[in-house]
Amino acid sequence: MRIGLTGGAATAERIVEQAVEAEADGFSSLWYASAVFGDPLVAMALVGRATSKIELGTSVLQTYTCHPVLQANRAASTAATMGRAGLTLGVGPSHQPVIEGMLGMSYAHPGRHTEEYLQILTTLLRGEGISHSGDEFTVNIPAVAPLPQPVSVMVSALAPRMLRVAGELTDGTILWMANARSIDTHVAPKINAAAQNAGRAAPRIVAGLPVAVHDDGDEARATAAKNFANYGVLPNYRRILDIGGAAGPADAAIVGDESSVTSQLQGLFNAGATDVWAAPFPVGDDKSGSRRRTRALLKELAAA
């Protein structure tokens, strides 16, 4: 199984140690949120020089807060600093309460904004010039030298338009709160059809979900309900939860004993996921023991 983990820690030293451990344990990837270390690309540049093959991805960087030309330059610089392949730039428009409520920017057309953003970003990361005049961006950039290291681009696509754009322009989608049912009935059919119609290779579908190995499923879901409650009210996640028939994040979380969690993870792959991004969370009084138990199973499955 291609299983990755959430990346990030309080110090640069621990971030690097975490990545070295994850690579040694056979995990395929580490996924860094936009707030990690102030800028996850800084952390990933450090990690990339201390590891040799593990994929390092952002999940995800906001589009609205960084112009696509600057985003392309940042990704190219990070890849060059790493000195090896394995950088995946995951981007997305974030959420209306963040972009409008916290940052004071318009969130009127997130689909149109993201489509134009990706047209510019992916073109520049191929080393090609672009002359783009749209409703959201006007950009005229001559061709640049090919990147010394390739950068894969993915998008946090959940809605139909975003899945079409992901299939047409990027290497796939990085999901959060999408369970097996939503992948099988909604995500995989739409993104795969878009990629096929565009003549592109089959896209990746990275399924991100909270994971806890615990004997008491009810206790684990109660903990998930508390820890991840905010994702149940953000409209973008609320829609994908509804598509999956999940009342809330607790229903989407992967919890249970080793056998149950293994079956649920396999169900994500059966539904069409190509990768799983596991976000382990502790349950019960023994937090360290809970984390170790979850990590042990994920390590076993990643190596299988």
N, C-alpha and C positions, 0 to 999 in steps of 0.2 A: 504494500500500500504506500502511495505517496502521501506522507503525513508530515505537516509542518507545525510549528509552534508559534505562539506570540513571542516577539522579541522585545527587549527593553529592560532596563534596570536603572538604579539610582546613580551609578557612577560609570565612567567610561571603562574602568578596569573590569567591572562586573559584566558590563555589556559584552565585552570581548570574551571573557571567560565563559559566559553563557553560550555564545555562538560556537566556541571551540568544543564545548561539551556536547552541544546539539549535533554538530557535525560528526563527532566521534561516536555518538549514539545512533547514527544512521538516519536522522531526520532529514527530509528533503529540502526544507525551507524554514526561514524565519520571517515573520511578518511584523512590521513596525508601524505603529499608529503615528498620526501626524504630530503628536505632542512629545514623542520620545526624544529625550535629550535636547529639547528645544527645536531641533530639526533632525528628523531621523536619517537624512542623507549624511549628516556628519557622523553619526554613529555607524552607519553602514560602511562608510569609507574606512573607518578604523577596523571594523570587523572583517571587511573584505581582504585586508592585508594580513590578517591573522588566520584566515581559513583558506581552503583551496577549492571547494566545490559546492558547498551548501548555497542554495539560492537565497538571496536577500531581497525582500520586497517591501514596498510601502503599502499600507492598507488602512487608510489611503491618504494621499496628499490632496488638500483642497485645491480645486481649480480657480475659484474666484479670487483667492488671495495671492496668486502668483501668475503673471502673464505667461502664456505658453512658450514664448521665446526664452524667457528666463528659466522656465521649468526645463526646457530642453537643454539649456546650457548647464544647469545644475546637475541634471542626470548624467550628461556626458562627462562632466568633471569628476563626478563620483565614480563612474565606471572606470575612468582613466586612473584615478587614485587607487582603486581596488587592484587594478592590474590584471584582472581576470574576468571571465564571463560569469554571469549569474546575477546580474542586477535586473530587477523587475520594478518598473515604475508604475505603481497603482495609483490612479487619480480618480477623483469624483467631485461632484458639486456640493457635497455636504447637505445641509438641511436648512430650511427656511428660518427656523428660530436662531440658528447660528449666523447665517450670512446676513439676514436682515436685522434680527433682534440684537445680536451681539456686535456685529461688524458694520452695520449701517449701509449695506450694499443691497442692490435690487436682486431679488430671486424670482423675477417675473417669468423668465424663460429658461429654466435649468436644462431642458432637453436641447434646445437650440444652442445655448451657450456651450454645452459639453460637446456637441457634435462639431461645431466650428473649432473649439479648442483642440480636439483630437485630430482634426484635419491638419492643423498647423503643427502640433506637437509631433505626430508620427512622421510627417514629411521631413521635418528638420532632423529628427533622430535617424532618418535614413541617409542623411548627408545631402539631401536635395534642397534646392532653393524653392521659395514659394512666393506667389503673388496672390494674396487673398483679400477680397473685399466683401465682407458680409454684414449682417445686422449686429453682430457682437464684436468682431475684430476686423481691423484693416492692417495687413502685414505685408511688407515687401522685403524679402530677405534673399540674397543671392545664394547660390550653392556653396556649401562648405565642404571641407575635407571629410571623408568617411570617418566614422568614429573608430578609435583604436580598439574599443570593446563594444559589442552590441548591447543595446538596452531594449528589453522587452517592455511593451506598454500594455497595461490592462486597465479596466475601468470598473468601478463599483456599480454595475448595472443590475437593476432589479425590475424596472418598469419596461413595458414593451418597446418604447422608442429607444431607451438606453441599451436594451439587449440587441436591437437591430444595429445601432451604432457600434457596439462592442464587437459584434460579428463582422461588420463591414470594415472596420478600421483598426482593430486592435487584436492582441493575441488571446483575449478572453475576458472573463469577468471574475472579480473577487467579491464573493457574497458574504453577507452577515445576516444571521437569523433566517436563512432559507433552509427549511428541512427537506427531507427526501421527497415528500409529496410535491412541494413547490418546484423543486428542481426537475422532477419527472414530468410534470404537467405544464409547466410554465417556462422555466429558465432554459432548459436544454433544447426543447423544440424550437424556441424562438431564436436563440443565439446560433444554433447549428444551421438553421435554415438561412439566416442572414449571411453567415460565412460561406455557405455553399453557393448562394446566389451571387456573391461577390467574387467567387472563384478563389477563396482563401482556404487555407488548411483548417481542419477542425479546431475550434477554439478550446482553450482551457476553461474549466469551470472549477474555481477554488471555493469550496464550501467551508465557510467559517462559522463555528458554533462553540458555545461553552461545553466543556466536557468534565465529568467527575465520575470516577469509579467509587461506588459506595453501595453497601448492602441494602440500605434503606432508601428506596427510590423516592418515597414521599418526602423524606427529610432533604434529600438532594434537590428535589424540585422546589421545595419551599425556600431553600437557600438561593437557588437560581432566580426564583421570582423576586427575591429581595435584592440580589446583587445586580441584576440586569433589567430592573423595572423600567428604567428610562427608555430602553429600546422599544418597549411596547406602546409608547405614546408618540414617538416620532413618526410622522405620516409615511415616510418611505419604508420603514421597517414594519409598520402596522399593516401595510398592504401586503407585503410578502408573507407575514404571519397569517393573515386571513386566507391567502391563496393556499397556504399549506395546512389550513384547518387548525391552526394553533391559537389557543385563546390568549397566549402571551409567551414571553421568552422562556418561561419555565417549561412549556410544552415543546418548544423547539430544542432545548438543551439535550445533550446526549448524556444520560445518567443511568446508573445501575451497576450491577456487579460486572466482573470481567467478561463473562459470556454475553450479557445483554449489551454492553457497550460495544463489544466487537461486532455483534450482529447489526447494531444501529449504524456503526461506521461503514460496514460493508453495504448497508442499505443506501447510503449516500452515493457510493460508487456505482451501485446497480442502477440508481436513478439517473446517472449521467455525469456525476462529478468526476473530474480527473485528479483532483487533489483535495485533501482535507486540511484546513487550517484549524488546529485544535487550540482552544483557549482554556486550559485547565483551571479549575477553581476548587478551593478546599471546602470540605463539608465536615461538620462535627467539631468536637473540642480539640482533637488532635490535628491541627492544621498541617503540620509538617508531614505527619504520617499519611494524611489524605493526599497531599501533593505527590508524595513518593509512590503511592499505590497507582495513581493515575498515570504518572510519568512512566512507571515500569511497564504498564500495559501498552501505552503508546509507543514506547521504545521497541517492545517486542513486535508490534504490528508493523512499525516502520521498517524493521529489518526483514520482515517476511517477504 
